[in-house]
Amino acid sequence: MHHPLIEQKELRKMPDDKVQEEISELRKKRTMVIRTNNSPEVLMQIENLLGVYQLELAERSAIRIAKEKEKGTDHDDLINVE
């Protein structure tokens, strides 16, 4: 997903905790817009931004999990269910 207000290269460089902070701030802003009955266009833009940050965090998690599985650090083989 792409949003014109977010530079994709900068987002990739951003640490996980900073991405999480951005998500938290956007959630607060979304709540404020919903409570004040502001325009639906503003709400849509905030939700689009929120989606971009959440997708980035999800992609990072998926990459991290894939790397762990490649290393063999998953614990699937520790429990033998018969």
N, C-alpha and C positions, 0 to 999 in steps of 0.2 A: 504494500500500500504506500502511496506517495502523497505527501501534502506539501503545498507550495511554501508554507511557513517554516518547514523543517528541512534543514540541509542534511541529506542522507549521510554524507561523510562525517559530519559532526556528530550525528546520532550514533554512528558506529563506534566513534572514539569515546563516547560518554560512558563513564563507569556505571555499573548496575545500580548502585545506590542513588546516583544522580537521576537515572531514568525513573527509578521508583519515586523519588521526590517529585519529579515532573508529573507523574501519574497522580500522586496524592494532591498536588496543587490543582490539577485539572478537574479532579473529582470535586474538590471544594468549590471551584468556579461553576461547575455544572450544577451543583446543588443550589448555589446562589441564584443562578439563572432560572432554574425551575421554580424556586420559591418566589421570585420577584415577577414571574410571568413575563419575562422579557421575550424578545422575538424568537421564533423557532429557528431562524437562520443562525443566530448566535449559538443556540443549543446544538444545532447540527455541526457547526464548525468545531465546537469544543469536543463533541463526541468523536468527530473524525480525528482530531489531534490525539485524543485519548486512545483511540484504536491503533494509531501508528505506534505510540509508545508501548502499548500492551503487546502488539505484534512483535516489536523488537525484543522485548523481554522474553517472550515465548520462544522466539527463534534462538536466542542465546541459550536458553535452558535446553532446547532440543539439541543444539550443537554440543553442549556440555555433557548431556546424557549419552550422546552418540560416541563422544571421545572416551567416556568412562567404559562403555561397553567394548570398544575396540581394545582398550587396555586390559580388559578382562576383570574389571573391578566390580562388575555387577554381582549380586549375591544370589542369583537364581540357582546356582548349583550347591548351595549350602544346605538346603532343606530337601531331604529325600522323602517325597510323599508316595507311598505305595498303596 
